[in-house]
Amino acid sequence: MAWYKPADVGRATRGLLADLGHGARLFLRLLALSGPALRRFGLVRDQIHFLGNYSLAIITVSGLFVGFVLGLQGYYTLQRYGSSEALGLLVALSLVRELGPVVTALLFAGRAGTSLTAEIGLMKAGEQLAAMEMMAVDPVRRILAPRFWGGVIAMPLLAAVFSAVGIIGGWVVGVLLIGVDPGAFWSQMQGGVDVFADVGNGVIKSMVFGVTVTFIALLQGYEAQPTPEGVSRATTRTVVVGSLAVLALDFILTAMMFSI
């Protein structure tokens, strides 16, 4: 006897397709409202401050310790092959290509994404969004669009800070503590890191991750059940879905960028 019923599978599939369609319509609506949102840049600026500046501490500390670990592990690995002078290149490429955008996006989902979901969910639970609609104010235009673009703009800036601080952390461990030649550390990095192929691809990744994580956070908050349990579940879904989406998109983008 089957452990499932065809009707249950059909109902679940129909619900999934409906959710995807609703999310796609909301995303297209946010893109259509880009002009009005950016014209009122004061609202976007406040969200950049809220999402970016308040996430700066965890991004900076995490980047520093990731740089420490890269400096240690990279040195002991390169020393086996007599290439310890390439430590700067290893640290820089690891950060600007992968760890900078990916780890920043994961931290962004846990810090800024959850706050966005909780904020929108509580506004829905308190019927503030419904009150705005009663006053002929579009909540997507007034509430969601500025937050969307604030997250999209803040994410690449945070990724750049993470990579820069991580490189400094690798320099502290490799040069100051272990004793790698500082000239070799910086010259290898300068000669081996390409602005467009490496840094540019990292910027593109961080922008894609910013769009993805911010949109997932806003969607979960906008569709949350207007109860404390519903808001808590939406906040959890933001972290889980956002993190999985970042890791999946990282594989796809890496395959596209570095196989061409």
C-alpha positions in Angstrom: 0.0 0.0 0.0 1.4 3.4 -1.0 2.3 5.7 1.9 1.0 8.7 0.0 -2.1 9.5 -2.0 -1.9 11.0 -5.5 -4.3 13.7 -4.4 -1.9 14.8 -1.7 1.0 15.0 -4.2 -1.1 17.0 -6.6 -2.2 19.4 -3.9 1.4 19.9 -2.7 2.6 20.4 -6.3 -0.2 22.9 -6.9 0.6 24.8 -3.7 4.3 24.9 -4.6 3.6 26.2 -8.1 1.3 28.8 -6.6 3.9 30.0 -4.2 6.5 30.2 -7.0 4.1 32.2 -9.1 3.3 34.6 -6.3 7.0 35.1 -5.5 7.8 35.7 -9.2 5.0 38.3 -9.4 6.3 40.1 -6.3 9.9 40.1 -7.6 8.8 41.6 -10.9 6.7 44.2 -9.0 9.8 45.1 -7.0 11.8 45.5 -10.1 9.1 47.7 -11.7 9.1 49.9 -8.6 12.9 50.4 -8.8 12.6 53.9 -10.3 10.2 55.3 -7.7 12.2 53.7 -4.9 15.5 55.0 -6.0 14.1 58.5 -6.6 13.2 58.6 -2.9 16.8 57.7 -2.0 16.4 58.8 1.5 14.3 55.7 2.3 16.9 53.5 0.6 19.7 55.3 2.4 18.1 54.6 5.8 17.8 50.9 4.9 21.5 50.7 3.8 22.4 52.1 7.2 20.1 49.7 9.0 21.2 46.6 7.0 24.8 47.5 6.3 26.1 49.5 9.2 24.5 47.3 11.9 26.0 44.2 10.2 29.4 45.7 9.9 30.7 44.4 13.3 29.9 40.8 12.7 31.2 41.0 9.1 34.5 42.6 10.2 35.2 40.2 13.1 34.3 37.2 10.9 36.5 38.4 8.1 39.4 38.9 10.4 39.3 35.4 11.8 38.7 33.8 8.4 41.8 35.6 7.3 43.7 34.3 10.3 42.7 30.7 9.5 43.5 31.1 5.8 46.9 32.5 6.7 47.7 29.5 8.9 46.3 26.7 6.8 47.6 28.3 3.5 51.1 28.6 4.9 51.4 25.0 6.1 50.0 23.8 2.8 52.2 25.9 0.6 55.3 25.1 2.7 55.1 21.5 1.6 55.8 22.6 -2.0 58.2 25.4 -1.2 55.7 28.1 -2.3 55.1 29.9 1.0 55.8 33.2 -0.8 52.5 32.7 -2.6 50.5 33.0 0.6 49.2 36.4 -0.2 47.9 35.2 -3.6 46.2 32.2 -2.0 44.5 34.4 0.7 43.4 37.0 -1.8 42.0 34.6 -4.4 40.2 32.6 -1.7 38.5 35.7 -0.3 37.6 37.7 -3.4 36.4 34.7 -5.4 34.6 32.6 -2.9 34.8 33.2 0.9 34.1 36.9 0.7 30.8 36.8 -1.1 29.6 33.5 0.3 30.3 33.9 4.0 29.1 37.5 3.8 25.8 36.4 2.3 25.4 33.7 4.9 26.0 36.2 7.7 23.8 38.7 6.0 21.0 36.2 5.8 21.4 35.5 9.6 21.7 39.1 10.7 19.9 41.4 8.2 17.6 38.9 6.6 16.0 37.8 9.8 15.5 41.4 11.0 13.8 42.2 7.7 11.5 39.2 7.9 10.6 39.9 11.6 10.0 43.6 10.8 7.7 43.0 7.9 6.0 40.1 9.7 5.3 42.1 12.8 4.0 45.0 10.6 1.6 42.5 9.0 0.6 41.0 12.4 -0.1 44.5 13.7 -2.2 45.2 10.7 0.0 48.1 9.7 0.2 46.9 6.1 -3.5 46.5 5.9 -3.9 50.1 7.3 -1.6 51.4 4.6 -3.7 49.7 1.9 -6.9 51.3 3.5 -5.2 54.7 3.1 -4.4 54.0 -0.6 -0.7 53.6 0.2 1.0 50.7 -1.6 3.0 48.7 1.0 5.2 47.1 -1.6 6.2 50.5 -2.9 6.6 52.2 0.4 7.9 49.4 2.6 9.3 46.5 0.6 11.0 48.3 -2.4 13.3 50.6 -0.3 14.4 47.6 1.8 15.0 45.5 -1.2 17.4 48.0 -2.8 19.0 48.8 0.5 19.9 45.1 0.9 21.1 44.9 -2.8 23.4 47.9 -2.3 24.6 46.9 1.2 25.6 43.4 0.3 28.5 44.1 -2.1 29.9 46.7 0.2 29.9 44.3 3.1 31.5 41.6 1.0 34.3 44.1 0.0 34.9 44.9 3.7 35.0 41.2 4.5 37.6 40.5 1.8 39.7 43.5 2.8 39.7 42.6 6.5 40.4 39.0 5.7 43.5 39.9 3.6 44.7 42.0 6.5 44.2 39.0 8.8 46.1 36.8 6.5 48.9 39.3 6.4 49.0 39.6 10.2 49.4 35.8 10.6 51.6 35.2 7.6 54.0 38.2 7.8 54.0 39.3 11.4 53.6 36.0 13.2 55.1 33.3 10.9 57.6 35.5 9.1 56.7 35.3 5.4 58.5 38.0 3.4 56.2 41.0 3.2 57.4 42.0 -0.3 56.6 38.5 -1.6 53.3 38.5 0.1 52.0 41.7 -1.6 53.8 41.3 -4.9 52.4 37.8 -5.5 49.0 39.1 -4.7 49.3 42.0 -7.0 50.6 39.9 -9.9 48.1 37.1 -9.5 44.8 38.7 -8.8 43.0 40.0 -11.9 40.6 42.9 -11.4 38.0 41.7 -13.9 38.3 37.9 -13.7 38.6 37.6 -9.9 37.5 40.8 -8.2 34.8 41.5 -10.8 33.3 38.0 -10.5 33.3 38.3 -6.7 31.3 41.6 -7.0 28.8 39.9 -9.4 28.4 37.1 -6.9 27.8 39.4 -4.0 25.2 41.4 -6.0 23.3 38.2 -6.9 23.5 37.0 -3.4 22.2 40.4 -2.1 19.2 40.2 -4.5 18.5 36.6 -3.5 18.8 36.9 0.3 17.0 40.3 0.5 14.1 39.1 -1.7 13.7 35.8 0.3 13.6 37.8 3.6 11.0 40.2 2.3 8.9 37.5 0.7 8.9 35.4 3.9 7.9 38.4 6.0 5.2 39.6 3.6 3.7 36.1 3.4 4.1 35.3 7.1 1.0 34.3 9.1 0.0 37.3 11.3 0.7 35.4 14.5 3.8 35.1 16.8 4.3 31.5 15.6 3.9 32.5 12.0 6.5 35.3 12.3 9.0 32.9 14.0 8.5 30.3 11.4 9.0 32.8 8.6 12.2 34.1 10.3 13.6 30.5 10.4 12.6 29.9 6.8 14.6 33.0 5.8 17.8 31.7 7.2 17.3 28.1 5.8 16.1 29.0 2.4 18.4 32.0 2.0 21.5 29.9 3.0 20.6 27.0 0.7 19.9 29.4 -2.2 23.3 31.2 -1.7 25.2 27.8 -1.7 23.4 26.6 -4.8 23.8 29.9 -6.7 27.5 29.9 -5.7 28.0 26.6 -7.5 26.1 27.7 -10.5 27.9 31.1 -10.8 31.3 29.5 -10.2 30.7 26.9 -12.9 29.6 29.7 -15.3 32.3 32.2 -14.5 35.4 30.0 -14.4 34.6 27.5 -17.1 34.3 30.0 -19.9 
